[in-house]
């Protein structure tokens, strides 16, 4: 079972995402602000992080940058989930290392589809890298 960390200051959004993801078979842990994401990621070891941009203490962009700077957790894919659907925000999220971007409100089934896609793509890259390393060892 895959583990999802949901980071959003809105209790309603956390509840909705949590319910949606649990119904899809994921284990979910929630935190309320970006300043909690690094510690939560280290202790919980999620397979993926879903994070809002607009949070009061540390916004999602700063929290994303913190995740991607930390070598212990930078491999975890982060999906930004936000009402800020401006192209500049999408570009900022991608430039900071976001794997994907989900606009609020999202379409029925979109969250589950994007989470599964992100997890699958990361697993494929990991397997490909492992296979390349194995081939290099055999050749060397």
N, C-alpha and C positions, 0 to 999 in steps of 0.2 A: 504494500500500500504506500503510495506516494504522500509526502508531507508538504503542506502548503502553509506559508507564513503570509497572513493578510495584515497589511499595515494601512490603517485608515482612521482618521479622527472621528468619523461618523459612525455611531453605534448602529444606525439603520443599515448602512452599507456593509459594515462588518457582518451583521446578522444575515443580510441577503447573500453576500458572497460565501459566508460560512455554510449556510444551508444549501446553497447551490453546489458547492464543492463536496460537502459531506454526502449529499444525495448521489453525486457522481462517483463516490467511493474513495475520496481523498480524506486524509487526516488533516485537520485544520487547527492552527494556533493563530491567535489574533493579538496584535499590539496596536496602541492608539496613536503613536507618533513616530516620525522618522528617527528621532534620537534614540529609539529603542531597537532599531532594526539590526544593528551590528551585534549587540549582546544576545538578542533573541535568535539570530542566525547561528551564532556560535554555540548556544546551549541547545537549541532545538534541531539544528542541522537539517533545514528544509531542502526539498528537492527543487522548489521554486518559490519566488516571492512575488506577491501581488501588492503593489504599492500606489497609494494616492499621491498626487503632487501637492495639493493645497492642504498642508497641515500646519498647526500653529507654532510649535517649538522648532522643528526642523522640517523644512519642506522636502518633498520627494526627490527633487533634483539633488539636493545636498546629501540626502540619505543614500541615494543611488551612487553618488560619487564616493561616499564612505565605504559602501559595500565593494565597489570595484577597485578601490585602493587597497583593501585588506586581502593579502594573499591567501588567507585561510578560507575566505568565503567568496572571492571574486568569480569563481566558477559557477555560482548559483545563478540561473537565469532570473531576470527581473522583468515582470510585466507591469507597466505603468497603467493604472486604472484611474481615469480622471474625467472630469467634466471639461477640462481645458483642452479642447480639440483644435487649437490653433496650430497651423503648420510649424511655426517657430518652436512651440512646445514639443512637438513630435521630433523635430530636428535636434533640439537640446537633449531630449531623452535618449535618442539613438546615439548622439555623440558622446554621451556619458556612459554608454554601454547597455542601455535597455534592450532586451530581447524583442519586445513587442509593446504595443500601446493599445489599450482598450478604452474607448470613449463611453462615458456614462451619458445617457442610459444605453446599455448594451442590448443587442438582439438576443432573443431566446436561443440558448445553446451556445452562444458565442464564447462565454467564459470557459466553459468546459472544453470546447474545441481548441481554443488558443492555448490553454494550459497543457492539454495533451500534446499538441503540436510542439510546444516549447520543450517539454520533457523528452519527447521522442527525438527531436533534432539534437539536443545536447547529448543524449545517449548514443546516437549515431556517430557524432563527432568524437566522443570519447572512445568508442569501439574502433573507429578508424585510426585514431592516434595510437591506440594500443597495438593494433595490427601492424602499423608502420614501424613501431618500435621493435616489435617481434621480428619483422622482416630485416630490419637493420642489424639486429643482433645475430641473426642467422647468416647474413651476408658478410658481417665484419669479423 
